[in-house]
Amino acid sequence: MSRFLLTATLIFVFCLVCNAQSERTAPTTNLIGTQTTAATFKSSPAFAEVILRKTDLEAELESLLISYTEEFPKVKEIRFETEALKKAILLISAIKIDESSKLTLALGKLMVRRAELETDLWNLRKKYDDNHPDVKRARRKITIYESAIREILKG
C-alpha cells in the first residue's frame, strides 16, 4: 500500500510541475468570464488537495477495473466521487487572480470532504427515501461543508 501511495504522489507532483511549466503565463477565461492564469489556481494548495484525492480515486478505479466491471458498486461510487471532485476543480478555477489567497489547503480539504459526503448521500439515497433520518443527516452535513466553502470564497 505504501508503494502505491508513493507512486501516486510522484505522478501527482510530476503532473503539477508539467502543468505549471506549460501554462505558466497562458491567460485563460474561466467559468465566470474573468481572466486568470492556469498556473494561479493549479499551483494552489486547494487545487493540489483536490487533485491528490482525484488521483487516489483514479488509481483505485484502475485496480478495480482489472477484476470488476463498470456495474460493480465500488466502481460506480468512485466514478460519482470523481465527478464531484471535477466540480470542485471548476469552482477553484473560477477564482479571480486577486482572490487566489483564498485557495488554501483548508479549502481543498473542505472540498474533498464535501465530495466524500456527497458520495455517502448518493449511496444512502439508493437504500432509503429522502425522508429517512440518515439521508436528512447526510444532507445537513453537506450543507455545513458548503456553507464553510462559501464563507471562505466570499470572505
The 8 nearest C-alpha neighbors of each residue, nearest first, counted from 0:
[[1, 3, 2, 4, 5, 6, 7, 59],
 [2, 0, 4, 3, 5, 6, 7, 8],
 [3, 1, 5, 0, 4, 6, 7, 8],
 [2, 4, 0, 6, 1, 5, 7, 8],
 [5, 3, 1, 7, 6, 2, 8, 0],
 [4, 6, 2, 8, 3, 7, 9, 1],
 [7, 5, 9, 3, 8, 4, 2, 10],
 [8, 6, 4, 10, 9, 5, 11, 3],
 [7, 9, 11, 5, 6, 10, 4, 12],
 [8, 10, 6, 12, 11, 7, 13, 5],
 [11, 9, 13, 7, 8, 12, 14, 6],
 [10, 12, 8, 14, 9, 13, 7, 15],
 [13, 11, 15, 9, 14, 10, 8, 16],
 [12, 14, 10, 16, 11, 15, 9, 17],
 [15, 13, 17, 11, 12, 16, 18, 10],
 [14, 16, 12, 18, 13, 17, 19, 11],
 [17, 15, 19, 13, 14, 18, 20, 12],
 [16, 18, 14, 20, 15, 19, 21, 13],
 [19, 17, 15, 21, 20, 16, 22, 14],
 [18, 20, 16, 38, 23, 22, 17, 21],
 [21, 19, 17, 23, 18, 22, 16, 38],
 [20, 22, 18, 19, 23, 17, 25, 24],
 [23, 21, 25, 19, 20, 24, 18, 38],
 [24, 22, 38, 19, 20, 21, 25, 37],
 [25, 23, 22, 26, 36, 38, 37, 21],
 [24, 26, 22, 36, 23, 27, 37, 38],
 [27, 25, 36, 35, 24, 34, 37, 28],
 [28, 26, 35, 36, 34, 29, 25, 37],
 [27, 29, 34, 32, 33, 35, 30, 26],
 [28, 30, 32, 93, 31, 33, 92, 27],
 [31, 29, 32, 93, 28, 89, 92, 33],
 [30, 32, 29, 33, 93, 28, 94, 34],
 [33, 31, 29, 28, 30, 34, 93, 27],
 [34, 32, 28, 29, 31, 35, 95, 30],
 [35, 33, 28, 27, 26, 29, 32, 36],
 [36, 34, 96, 27, 26, 95, 28, 33],
 [37, 35, 26, 38, 39, 27, 25, 24],
 [36, 38, 39, 41, 40, 22, 35, 27],
 [37, 39, 41, 23, 19, 36, 42, 40],
 [40, 38, 36, 37, 41, 42, 96, 43],
 [39, 41, 43, 42, 38, 37, 92, 46],
 [42, 40, 38, 43, 39, 46, 37, 19],
 [41, 43, 40, 38, 39, 44, 19, 46],
 [42, 44, 40, 46, 45, 41, 102, 47],
 [43, 45, 104, 47, 103, 46, 48, 102],
 [107, 46, 44, 104, 103, 102, 48, 43],
 [45, 47, 49, 43, 48, 44, 41, 50],
 [48, 46, 44, 50, 45, 49, 51, 43],
 [47, 49, 51, 107, 45, 46, 50, 44],
 [48, 50, 46, 52, 51, 47, 107, 111],
 [51, 49, 53, 47, 52, 48, 54, 46],
 [50, 52, 48, 54, 49, 53, 47, 55],
 [51, 53, 55, 49, 54, 50, 56, 48],
 [52, 54, 50, 56, 55, 51, 81, 57],
 [55, 53, 57, 51, 56, 52, 50, 58],
 [56, 54, 52, 58, 53, 57, 59, 51],
 [57, 55, 59, 53, 54, 58, 60, 52],
 [58, 56, 60, 54, 59, 55, 53, 61],
 [59, 57, 61, 55, 60, 56, 54, 62],
 [58, 60, 56, 62, 57, 61, 55, 63],
 [59, 61, 57, 63, 58, 62, 56, 64],
 [62, 60, 58, 64, 63, 59, 57, 65],
 [61, 63, 59, 60, 64, 65, 58, 66],
 [64, 62, 60, 65, 61, 66, 67, 59],
 [65, 63, 67, 61, 66, 62, 68, 60],
 [64, 66, 63, 62, 67, 61, 68, 60],
 [67, 65, 64, 63, 68, 62, 61, 71],
 [68, 66, 64, 63, 65, 71, 69, 70],
 [69, 67, 70, 71, 64, 66, 74, 65],
 [68, 70, 71, 74, 75, 67, 64, 72],
 [69, 71, 68, 72, 75, 74, 67, 73],
 [70, 72, 74, 69, 68, 73, 67, 75],
 [73, 71, 75, 74, 76, 70, 69, 77],
 [72, 74, 76, 75, 71, 77, 63, 60],
 [75, 73, 77, 71, 76, 72, 69, 78],
 [76, 74, 78, 72, 73, 77, 79, 71],
 [75, 77, 73, 79, 74, 78, 72, 80],
 [78, 76, 80, 74, 79, 75, 81, 73],
 [77, 79, 81, 75, 76, 80, 74, 82],
 [80, 78, 76, 82, 77, 81, 75, 83],
 [79, 81, 83, 77, 82, 78, 118, 114],
 [80, 82, 84, 78, 83, 79, 53, 77],
 [83, 81, 85, 79, 84, 80, 78, 86],
 [82, 84, 80, 86, 114, 81, 85, 79],
 [85, 83, 87, 81, 86, 82, 114, 80],
 [84, 86, 82, 88, 87, 83, 81, 89],
 [87, 85, 89, 83, 84, 88, 90, 82],
 [86, 88, 84, 90, 85, 89, 91, 110],
 [89, 87, 91, 85, 90, 86, 92, 84],
 [90, 88, 92, 86, 87, 91, 93, 85],
 [89, 91, 87, 93, 88, 92, 86, 94],
 [92, 90, 88, 93, 89, 94, 87, 40],
 [91, 93, 89, 90, 94, 40, 88, 29],
 [94, 92, 90, 29, 91, 30, 31, 89],
 [93, 95, 92, 91, 98, 99, 96, 90],
 [96, 94, 98, 97, 35, 99, 93, 33],
 [97, 95, 99, 98, 35, 94, 39, 36],
 [96, 98, 95, 99, 100, 94, 35, 101],
 [99, 97, 95, 96, 100, 101, 94, 102],
 [98, 100, 96, 101, 102, 97, 95, 94],
 [101, 99, 102, 98, 103, 97, 43, 96],
 [100, 102, 99, 103, 98, 152, 151, 106],
 [103, 101, 45, 100, 99, 43, 106, 44],
 [104, 102, 45, 106, 44, 105, 101, 107],
 [103, 105, 44, 45, 107, 106, 108, 48],
 [104, 106, 108, 103, 107, 109, 45, 102],
 [107, 105, 109, 103, 104, 108, 45, 102],
 [45, 108, 106, 104, 110, 48, 105, 109],
 [107, 109, 105, 111, 110, 106, 112, 104],
 [110, 108, 106, 112, 107, 111, 113, 105],
 [111, 109, 113, 107, 108, 112, 106, 114],
 [110, 112, 108, 114, 113, 109, 49, 107],
 [111, 113, 115, 109, 114, 110, 108, 116],
 [112, 114, 116, 110, 115, 111, 141, 144],
 [115, 113, 117, 111, 83, 112, 116, 80],
 [116, 114, 112, 118, 113, 117, 119, 111],
 [117, 115, 119, 113, 118, 114, 120, 112],
 [118, 116, 114, 120, 119, 115, 113, 121],
 [117, 119, 121, 115, 116, 120, 80, 122],
 [118, 120, 116, 122, 117, 121, 123, 115],
 [121, 119, 123, 117, 122, 118, 137, 124],
 [120, 122, 118, 124, 119, 123, 117, 125],
 [123, 121, 119, 125, 120, 124, 118, 126],
 [124, 122, 120, 126, 125, 121, 127, 134],
 [125, 123, 127, 121, 126, 122, 128, 120],
 [124, 126, 122, 123, 127, 121, 128, 120],
 [127, 125, 123, 124, 122, 128, 121, 134],
 [128, 126, 124, 123, 125, 131, 129, 134],
 [127, 129, 130, 131, 124, 126, 134, 125],
 [128, 130, 131, 134, 127, 124, 135, 132],
 [131, 129, 128, 132, 135, 134, 127, 133],
 [130, 132, 134, 133, 129, 128, 127, 135],
 [133, 131, 135, 134, 136, 130, 129, 137],
 [134, 132, 136, 135, 131, 137, 123, 127],
 [135, 133, 137, 131, 136, 132, 129, 123],
 [136, 134, 132, 138, 137, 133, 139, 131],
 [135, 137, 133, 139, 134, 138, 132, 140],
 [136, 138, 134, 140, 139, 135, 120, 133],
 [139, 137, 135, 141, 140, 136, 134, 142],
 [140, 138, 142, 136, 141, 137, 135, 143],
 [141, 139, 143, 137, 142, 138, 136, 144],
 [140, 142, 138, 144, 143, 139, 113, 145],
 [141, 143, 139, 145, 140, 144, 146, 138],
 [144, 142, 140, 146, 141, 145, 139, 147],
 [145, 143, 147, 141, 146, 142, 113, 148],
 [144, 146, 142, 148, 147, 143, 141, 149],
 [147, 145, 149, 143, 144, 148, 150, 142],
 [146, 148, 150, 144, 145, 149, 151, 143],
 [147, 149, 145, 151, 150, 146, 144, 152],
 [150, 148, 152, 146, 151, 147, 153, 145],
 [151, 149, 147, 153, 148, 152, 154, 146],
 [152, 150, 154, 148, 149, 153, 147, 101],
 [151, 153, 149, 150, 154, 148, 101, 94],
 [152, 154, 150, 151, 149, 148, 101, 98],
 [153, 151, 152, 150, 101, 149, 98, 148]]
